[in-house]
Amino acid sequence: METYIFKCEGCEGQKPIPIQEAEMAEIDERRPIQKHCPTCRTMTNWMLAFPDQLPGGDRRK
């Protein structure tokens, strides 16, 4: 299981979240994942904070 830094769309807080392989396909398609934010205290969308660090090579080319 890999851990990535995600950003809450509600409060913009960042948090490391362990991700399973089944969830990686969803993240690769730039879809947000739904997780509970301890700061907002609600279910919010979380986006990858550093999308260039996804496995699969350099995307800036």
Backbone bond lengths (Angstrom), bond angles and torsions (degrees), N, CA, C in turn:
res aa  C-N    CA-C-N  psi(-1)  N-CA   C-N-CA  omega(-1)  CA-C   N-CA-C  phi
1 M - - - 1.442 - - 1.533 107.99 -
2 E 1.327 116.26 127.85 1.460 122.85 179.27 1.529 109.73 -92.12
3 T 1.325 117.10 153.64 1.455 122.30 175.63 1.521 108.69 -116.72
4 Y 1.331 116.35 129.85 1.460 122.50 179.65 1.522 109.16 -126.54
5 I 1.335 115.88 156.19 1.455 121.30 177.36 1.527 108.29 -89.30
6 F 1.338 116.11 125.97 1.455 122.22 179.60 1.518 109.68 -117.83
7 K 1.338 115.53 155.12 1.458 121.89 179.66 1.521 109.39 -117.75
8 C 1.323 116.27 131.21 1.459 122.99 178.26 1.528 108.75 -73.22
9 E 1.327 117.13 132.28 1.460 120.08 178.37 1.525 112.06 -74.55
10 G 1.320 117.62 -18.96 1.458 120.72 -179.14 1.526 112.74 -80.20
11 C 1.328 116.80 -55.82 1.464 120.71 -175.83 1.525 113.00 -109.95
12 E 1.327 117.44 -3.98 1.465 124.56 -178.94 1.527 112.82 64.74
13 G 1.330 116.58 17.14 1.450 120.19 174.91 1.523 110.10 -71.82
14 Q 1.325 116.36 150.72 1.463 120.72 -179.29 1.519 109.66 -110.98
15 K 1.341 114.59 146.30 1.464 119.97 -175.67 1.525 109.22 -152.88
16 P 1.326 118.31 136.87 1.468 119.93 173.38 1.530 109.23 -75.17
17 I 1.326 115.82 131.20 1.466 121.17 -179.05 1.522 108.74 -129.36
18 P 1.332 117.91 124.32 1.469 119.57 174.23 1.525 109.75 -71.18
19 I 1.333 115.78 134.98 1.459 121.64 -176.07 1.519 109.53 -120.34
20 Q 1.330 116.38 134.12 1.458 121.88 176.03 1.523 109.13 -85.57
21 E 1.313 116.27 160.66 1.466 120.95 -178.42 1.517 112.05 -59.72
22 A 1.330 118.59 -33.30 1.463 121.50 -179.73 1.531 111.16 -63.99
23 E 1.331 116.99 -31.47 1.458 120.82 -179.90 1.530 112.65 -82.81
24 M 1.327 118.72 -17.44 1.463 121.70 -176.93 1.526 111.97 -61.89
25 A 1.324 118.71 -37.06 1.474 121.40 179.91 1.525 109.99 -62.24
26 E 1.309 117.06 -39.14 1.466 121.10 178.72 1.525 110.59 -65.36
27 I 1.319 116.72 -40.56 1.455 121.12 -179.69 1.529 110.42 -70.12
28 D 1.326 117.59 -38.27 1.459 121.28 178.88 1.522 112.10 -60.15
29 E 1.317 117.90 -29.72 1.457 122.07 -179.72 1.524 111.48 -87.15
30 R 1.323 118.27 10.68 1.466 124.73 178.17 1.526 113.45 63.66
31 R 1.306 116.49 26.81 1.459 120.10 175.38 1.529 108.13 -89.35
32 P 1.323 117.25 141.47 1.461 118.90 177.18 1.525 110.85 -72.91
33 I 1.311 116.16 154.92 1.452 120.61 174.05 1.522 107.72 -107.35
34 Q 1.316 116.98 151.43 1.457 122.18 -179.14 1.525 109.19 -98.01
35 K 1.316 115.83 120.55 1.464 122.24 177.11 1.525 108.29 -140.20
36 H 1.306 116.02 160.16 1.467 121.42 175.61 1.526 108.72 -78.93
37 C 1.327 116.42 130.90 1.469 121.14 177.34 1.526 108.66 -98.13
38 P 1.329 118.07 120.88 1.462 120.00 179.95 1.530 112.50 -68.51
39 T 1.326 118.31 -23.69 1.464 121.58 178.95 1.518 110.98 -78.40
40 C 1.359 116.87 -51.29 1.480 122.19 179.17 1.527 111.66 -74.97
41 R 1.326 115.49 -26.43 1.467 123.26 -175.51 1.530 112.47 62.36
42 T 1.340 115.99 35.56 1.458 122.15 176.81 1.524 108.79 -140.97
43 M 1.344 115.32 167.50 1.453 120.35 171.73 1.523 107.22 -80.24
44 T 1.319 117.17 120.80 1.458 120.93 -178.48 1.516 109.92 -131.82
45 N 1.319 114.80 167.62 1.460 120.49 174.08 1.517 109.34 -80.58
46 W 1.324 115.02 140.29 1.461 122.18 177.80 1.522 108.09 -121.28
47 M 1.320 116.09 129.13 1.461 122.25 177.67 1.524 108.31 -112.08
48 L 1.312 115.71 151.93 1.451 121.10 178.04 1.524 108.96 -61.97
49 A 1.334 117.94 124.49 1.460 122.04 -176.38 1.526 111.76 -71.67
50 F 1.327 117.42 -32.78 1.453 122.16 -178.57 1.523 108.85 -126.73
51 P 1.349 118.33 78.15 1.470 120.80 -173.25 1.527 114.12 -63.64
52 D 1.331 118.85 -21.32 1.462 120.90 179.12 1.526 112.48 -71.14
53 Q 1.327 118.08 -10.75 1.446 121.36 -177.71 1.519 113.54 -95.88
54 L 1.319 117.27 10.91 1.455 119.65 175.04 1.523 109.97 -69.10
55 P 1.327 117.97 148.39 1.450 119.45 176.82 1.523 110.86 -64.44
56 G 1.310 117.37 152.11 1.456 120.46 178.24 1.508 113.17 120.46
57 G 1.301 117.50 8.90 1.458 119.98 176.18 1.518 113.82 98.08
58 D 1.307 113.63 -179.53 1.455 121.99 -177.65 1.529 109.66 -77.60
59 R 1.333 117.38 124.81 1.465 121.69 -177.94 1.528 112.00 -95.46
60 R 1.325 118.15 -1.19 1.457 120.52 -177.10 1.515 112.91 -85.91
61 K 1.308 118.02 0.95 1.466 120.23 -177.91 1.502 111.63 -79.67
